Every structure is written in C-alpha cells, then in structure tokens.
Amino acid sequence: MKEVTRDLLREVSEWTGEFPGAYNVREDGASAGRRSTENIQLSDKPDGPGLVIRIRPGTKGETVSIPALVTHGGVDDLVYNDFFVGEGADVTIVAGCGVHTEDGSNARHNGIHRFFLEKNAHIVYLEKHLGTGHGTGLHSIDPVTEIVLGEGAVLEMDTSQIGGVDRSTRRTTAVAAAGAKLIIRERLLTEGTQQAKTDFSVQLDGEDSGADIISRSVARGKSRQQYRSRIVGNNRCTGHSECDAIIGEEGAVDAAPALIANHGDAALIHEAAIGKIAGEQLLKLRTLGLTEEEAEARIVAGFLK
C-alpha cells in the first residue's frame, strides 16, 4: 500500500490498519481490497463500475467501509454504488473520499450512491471529503446521492468537507414513505479560490414522514459557496432546513432554501443566517491570550464541529 493511500485512508475513513467489518477500498478507479461478512455482501455491479452492497434484514451493529481514493493527478474516477438495506437492519456506512495530486494534472472522484431502505431500517452514513498534495491540478469531488426510504426507515447522513477540495458539487435527492426520517448534517470549509455547491431535494410523500437538514459552512479567502435546499410536503409531515454560514475576507455564500407544502398538515420551516465572525467572540478569546489568527481558528473549528 502506498504511503499516500495510507494517509488518505486514515483521514477519510478512520482506518487504523484494518477495517472492523465489511469493506471495499477503491484506489484510482479499481478495487484494492474487499471483504464481505455473513450479513453484508459486496459484489461488482454487473452494468458498470461500482458495487452492489446488500445488507440482510435484521443486521445489527455492523459497519461497512467503502473509501474511494485518487492518489495522483490525471485520474477522473466515476463509480456507482447501490445499497439495499433489509427490513429492521441497523448499520453504519463509512464512505470517505480523498483526492491527491502533486503536479498540474487534475484529480477527481465522482461517486453516485443509491440507497434503498426497507421498512424500519436504520443507517448512519458518514462521508468525509479531503484534498491533499501540493500540485497545481484541481482537487474535485462531486457526490450524487439518491435515497428511497421505506415505511419507518431512518437515514442519518453526516458529511464534511474541511480541507483541500477545490471544486465540489454535492447533490442529494430523497423520497420518504410513511414514518420515514431523513437527517442530514453538513459541514463545509472553503478557502482561497475554492468553489462548493450543495443541492438537497426531499419529497415527503408518506404520512408522518420528516426531514431535518442542517448545513454549517465557512467561506474564507475568495472562495464561493452555493446552497440550495427544497423540501416538498405531500402529506402530513415535518420538514426543517437550516443554513448557517460564516464569511471571512472576500468569501461569498449564496443560500436559497425552498419549502413547498402540498398538504394542509405539512409543517415546514427554514432558517438561513450568513455573517462574519462576531467581534465580541474574537475579543473574548484574545483576552485569554490567543492571537487574532488563533482566535479565528478556534471559532471556526467550534462552528464546524
């Protein structure tokens, strides 16, 4: 295993030399290692690059890791992964992505993930994005996530992009049946001339379905961010979208949450706040002995935690 591969694995998937359960490591467009378990089966997609992951009904407490890495410039990786989660399963999925380049060639990963959760299934989905290397080539990560939630199913997504990614477009769509819940926590940091776009679209079709989407971001330097969310309530349901952003230097954030209620008992709400770091926060930390740079770093770290 190359050193850059080991470093990326540690950063994006909390790898410590081995994975605790089922796994597939994708390196520069090919599988570099795979293991299935009795309850979680991983196999090649028959119709294109990627995996089919099948989680048996009732599976509890297991983890499946599917890190995808680009270790040098000149790679434009595209992968399709389908997850079929059986009734009553309760599993954690770790899907970190890291791209690395040391020259003028671009490094890009585009992962298209489809989730099909059966009745009362519960998934915790962890996705960390990172760009490394000192090359002038662009580091790009463009994830697409499509979610179908069966009756009573719950998907919790925790996504973060906190360093080194020059261009990213994150698109997530979901359809929720009766009693199903979608919970999303996004954390995003852009610096320099980096650009990031986020687009969430959720259809709450079932009675008592719900969505809770919270995005926290920091745009520094001359970076640009765009945030879009759209929650459509087609039944008695609850939906909440929140976008909080901090701007530093010449950064810019464009946020546009949208709500559409097609049912009299659809309870939908959105919140959006964009501003700079409060002066009183900086002053308080500086009175404790921190420099202005250290105080800003502490505030940003706490905001994105």
C-alpha positions as CSV (number, residue, x, y, z in Angstrom):
1,M,0.0,0.0,0.0
2,K,1.4,3.4,-1.0
3,E,2.0,6.0,1.7
4,V,-0.4,8.4,0.2
5,T,-3.1,5.7,0.3
6,R,-2.5,5.0,3.9
7,D,-2.6,8.7,4.8
8,L,-5.9,9.3,2.9
9,L,-7.4,6.2,4.5
10,R,-6.6,7.4,8.0
11,E,-8.1,10.8,7.3
12,V,-11.3,10.0,5.5
13,S,-12.3,6.6,7.0
14,E,-10.6,6.4,10.4
15,W,-8.6,3.5,9.2
16,T,-6.2,2.1,11.8
17,G,-4.5,-0.6,9.8
18,E,-7.7,-2.7,9.4
19,F,-11.4,-2.3,9.0
20,P,-13.8,-3.6,11.6
21,G,-16.3,-5.2,9.3
22,A,-17.1,-5.4,5.6
23,Y,-15.1,-3.1,3.3
24,N,-14.1,-2.2,-0.2
25,V,-11.1,0.1,-0.8
26,R,-11.3,1.9,-4.2
27,E,-8.0,3.2,-5.4
28,D,-7.6,5.1,-8.7
29,G,-10.6,3.5,-10.2
30,A,-10.1,-0.1,-9.1
31,S,-10.7,-2.2,-6.1
32,A,-7.6,-2.5,-3.9
33,G,-9.2,-4.8,-1.3
34,R,-12.6,-6.2,-0.3
35,R,-14.2,-8.3,2.4
36,S,-17.8,-9.3,2.9
37,T,-19.4,-10.7,6.0
38,E,-22.2,-13.1,6.6
39,N,-24.7,-10.3,6.8
40,I,-23.2,-7.7,4.4
41,Q,-22.3,-8.8,0.9
42,L,-20.3,-6.7,-1.5
43,S,-20.1,-7.5,-5.2
44,D,-19.3,-5.8,-8.5
45,K,-22.1,-4.0,-10.3
46,P,-22.9,-6.0,-13.5
47,D,-23.6,-2.9,-15.6
48,G,-20.8,-0.5,-14.8
49,P,-18.1,0.5,-12.4
50,G,-19.0,0.2,-8.7
51,L,-20.6,-2.1,-6.1
52,V,-23.8,-3.7,-5.0
53,I,-24.0,-3.8,-1.2
54,R,-26.7,-6.0,0.3
55,I,-27.4,-5.8,4.0
56,R,-29.5,-8.7,5.3
57,P,-32.7,-7.9,7.2
58,G,-32.2,-7.6,11.0
59,T,-28.5,-7.0,10.8
60,K,-27.4,-5.0,13.9
61,G,-24.3,-3.2,14.9
62,E,-22.1,-3.9,11.9
63,T,-20.0,-1.4,9.8
64,V,-19.3,-1.4,6.1
65,S,-16.4,0.9,4.9
66,I,-16.2,2.0,1.2
67,P,-13.4,4.6,1.0
68,A,-12.6,5.9,-2.5
69,L,-9.2,7.4,-3.2
70,V,-7.5,9.1,-6.1
71,T,-3.7,9.1,-5.3
72,H,-2.3,11.1,-8.2
73,G,-3.2,13.6,-10.9
74,G,-4.7,12.6,-14.3
75,V,-7.4,10.4,-12.7
76,D,-11.1,11.1,-13.3
77,D,-12.8,8.4,-11.3
78,L,-16.6,7.6,-11.7
79,V,-18.3,4.9,-9.5
80,Y,-21.9,3.8,-9.0
81,N,-22.7,2.1,-5.6
82,D,-26.1,0.7,-4.8
83,F,-27.1,-0.1,-1.2
84,F,-30.0,-2.5,-0.5
85,V,-30.8,-2.4,3.2
86,G,-33.1,-5.1,4.6
87,E,-36.0,-4.6,6.9
88,G,-35.0,-3.7,10.5
89,A,-31.3,-3.6,9.8
90,D,-29.2,-1.0,11.8
91,V,-25.8,-0.5,10.3
92,T,-23.1,2.2,9.9
93,I,-21.7,3.0,6.5
94,V,-18.3,4.9,6.2
95,A,-17.8,6.4,2.7
96,G,-14.8,8.8,2.8
97,C,-13.4,10.2,-0.4
98,G,-9.8,11.6,-0.8
99,V,-8.1,13.1,-3.8
100,H,-4.3,13.8,-4.1
101,T,-2.2,15.4,-6.8
102,E,1.4,16.6,-6.8
103,D,1.6,18.0,-10.3
104,G,-0.5,20.1,-12.7
105,S,-2.9,17.3,-13.5
106,N,-6.4,17.3,-12.0
107,A,-7.6,14.6,-9.6
108,R,-11.4,13.9,-9.5
109,H,-13.8,11.5,-7.8
110,N,-17.5,11.3,-8.7
111,G,-19.4,8.8,-6.6
112,I,-23.1,8.1,-7.3
113,H,-24.7,6.3,-4.4
114,R,-28.3,4.9,-4.4
115,F,-29.9,3.8,-1.1
116,F,-32.9,1.6,-0.8
117,L,-34.0,1.2,2.8
118,E,-36.8,-1.3,3.6
119,K,-39.3,-1.0,6.4
120,N,-37.8,0.2,9.8
121,A,-34.2,0.0,8.6
122,H,-31.7,2.5,10.1
123,I,-28.5,3.7,8.5
124,V,-25.8,6.1,9.8
125,Y,-23.9,7.3,6.8
126,L,-20.5,9.0,7.4
127,E,-18.9,10.8,4.5
128,K,-15.7,12.9,4.8
129,H,-14.1,14.7,1.8
130,L,-10.5,15.8,1.6
131,G,-8.0,17.0,-0.9
132,T,-4.2,16.8,-0.4
133,G,-1.0,17.4,-2.3
134,H,0.9,20.5,-3.4
135,G,0.3,20.2,-7.1
136,T,-1.5,22.9,-9.1
137,G,-4.1,20.5,-10.5
138,L,-7.6,20.8,-9.3
139,H,-8.9,18.5,-6.5
140,S,-12.5,17.8,-7.3
141,I,-15.2,15.6,-5.5
142,D,-18.7,15.5,-6.9
143,P,-21.0,13.2,-4.9
144,V,-24.5,12.3,-6.0
145,T,-26.8,10.6,-3.5
146,E,-30.3,9.2,-4.3
147,I,-32.3,7.9,-1.4
148,V,-35.6,5.8,-1.2
149,L,-36.8,5.4,2.4
150,G,-39.4,2.7,3.1
151,E,-42.0,2.9,5.8
152,G,-40.4,3.8,9.2
153,A,-36.9,3.8,7.7
154,V,-34.3,6.3,9.0
155,L,-31.1,7.6,7.3
156,E,-28.7,9.8,9.2
157,M,-26.1,11.5,6.9
158,D,-23.1,13.2,8.4
159,T,-21.0,14.8,5.7
160,S,-17.9,17.0,6.0
161,Q,-15.5,18.8,3.6
162,I,-13.0,20.6,5.6
163,G,-9.8,20.9,3.6
164,G,-8.2,20.9,0.2
165,V,-11.1,20.4,-2.2
166,D,-11.0,23.0,-5.0
167,R,-14.3,22.2,-6.7
168,S,-17.3,20.2,-5.4
169,T,-20.9,19.8,-6.3
170,R,-23.0,17.7,-3.8
171,R,-26.5,16.7,-5.0
172,T,-28.8,14.7,-2.7
173,T,-32.4,13.6,-3.5
174,A,-34.7,11.6,-1.3
175,V,-38.2,10.2,-1.2
176,A,-39.7,9.3,2.2
177,A,-42.6,6.9,2.8
178,A,-44.9,6.9,5.9
179,G,-43.0,7.5,9.2
180,A,-39.6,7.6,7.4
181,K,-37.0,10.2,8.5
182,L,-34.0,11.8,6.8
183,I,-31.5,13.6,9.0
184,I,-28.6,15.4,7.3
185,R,-25.7,17.3,9.0
186,E,-23.3,19.0,6.6
187,R,-20.1,20.8,7.5
188,L,-18.1,22.7,4.8
189,L,-15.0,24.8,4.7
190,T,-13.7,26.6,1.6
191,E,-10.6,28.8,1.3
192,G,-8.6,30.5,-1.4
193,T,-10.5,30.3,-4.7
194,Q,-12.3,27.1,-3.9
195,Q,-15.9,26.6,-5.0
196,A,-18.6,24.4,-3.5
197,K,-22.2,23.8,-4.4
198,T,-24.8,21.9,-2.3
199,D,-28.2,20.9,-3.5
200,F,-30.7,19.0,-1.4
201,S,-34.2,17.9,-2.6
202,V,-36.6,15.9,-0.5
203,Q,-40.1,14.6,-1.2
204,L,-42.0,13.8,1.9
205,D,-44.7,11.6,0.5
206,G,-45.8,9.4,3.4
207,E,-47.9,10.3,6.4
208,D,-45.7,11.5,9.4
209,S,-42.5,11.4,7.4
210,G,-39.9,14.0,8.2
211,A,-36.6,15.7,7.1
212,D,-34.1,17.7,9.2
213,I,-31.3,19.3,7.1
214,I,-28.7,21.4,8.8
215,S,-25.7,22.9,7.0
216,R,-22.8,24.8,8.6
217,S,-20.2,26.4,6.4
218,V,-17.3,28.8,6.4
219,A,-16.2,30.6,3.3
220,R,-12.7,32.2,3.5
221,G,-10.3,33.9,1.1
222,K,-12.1,34.5,-2.2
223,S,-14.0,31.2,-2.1
224,R,-17.6,30.8,-3.3
225,Q,-20.4,28.6,-1.9
226,Q,-23.9,28.0,-3.1
227,Y,-26.5,26.3,-1.0
228,R,-29.9,25.1,-2.3
229,S,-32.5,23.0,-0.4
230,R,-36.0,22.1,-1.4
231,I,-38.4,20.2,0.9
232,V,-41.8,19.2,-0.6
233,G,-44.5,18.1,1.8
234,N,-47.1,15.9,0.1
235,N,-48.7,14.6,3.2
236,R,-48.9,15.2,7.0
237,C,-45.2,15.6,7.7
238,T,-42.5,17.8,9.2
239,G,-39.6,19.4,7.4
240,H,-36.8,21.7,8.6
241,S,-33.9,23.2,6.7
242,E,-31.2,25.4,8.3
243,C,-28.2,27.0,6.7
244,D,-25.7,28.9,8.8
245,A,-22.6,30.4,7.2
246,I,-19.6,32.5,8.3
247,I,-17.8,34.7,5.8
248,G,-14.1,35.7,6.1
249,E,-12.0,38.0,3.9
250,E,-13.7,38.1,0.5
251,G,-15.6,34.9,0.7
252,A,-19.2,34.7,-0.6
253,V,-22.2,32.5,0.2
254,D,-25.4,32.2,-1.8
255,A,-28.2,30.4,0.2
256,A,-31.7,29.7,-1.1
257,P,-33.8,27.3,0.9
258,A,-37.3,26.5,-0.5
259,L,-40.4,24.9,1.0
260,I,-43.4,23.6,-0.9
261,A,-46.5,22.4,1.1
262,N,-49.0,20.4,-0.9
263,H,-50.9,19.2,2.1
264,G,-52.7,21.1,4.8
265,D,-50.9,19.2,7.6
266,A,-47.4,19.7,6.2
267,A,-45.4,21.6,8.8
268,L,-42.3,23.0,7.1
269,I,-39.7,25.6,8.3
270,H,-36.4,27.0,7.0
271,E,-33.7,29.2,8.6
272,A,-30.7,30.9,7.0
273,A,-28.1,33.1,8.5
274,I,-24.9,34.5,6.9
275,G,-22.4,36.8,8.5
276,K,-18.8,37.4,9.6
277,I,-17.2,36.2,12.9
278,A,-18.6,38.4,15.7
279,G,-16.1,40.9,17.1
280,E,-17.1,40.2,20.7
281,Q,-16.1,36.5,20.1
282,L,-12.7,37.5,18.9
283,L,-12.2,40.0,21.7
284,K,-13.1,37.4,24.4
285,L,-10.7,34.9,23.1
286,R,-7.9,37.4,22.6
287,T,-8.3,38.5,26.3
288,L,-7.5,34.8,27.1
289,G,-4.1,35.2,25.3
290,L,-4.9,34.0,21.8
291,T,-3.7,35.9,18.7
292,E,-6.4,37.0,16.3
293,E,-5.5,34.2,13.9
294,E,-5.7,31.6,16.7
295,A,-9.0,33.1,17.9
296,E,-10.5,32.9,14.4
297,A,-9.3,29.3,14.0
298,R,-10.9,28.3,17.4
299,I,-14.2,29.9,16.4
300,V,-14.3,28.2,13.0
301,A,-13.4,24.8,14.5
302,G,-16.2,25.1,17.1
303,F,-18.7,26.3,14.5
304,L,-17.9,23.3,12.2
305,K,-17.8,20.7,15.0
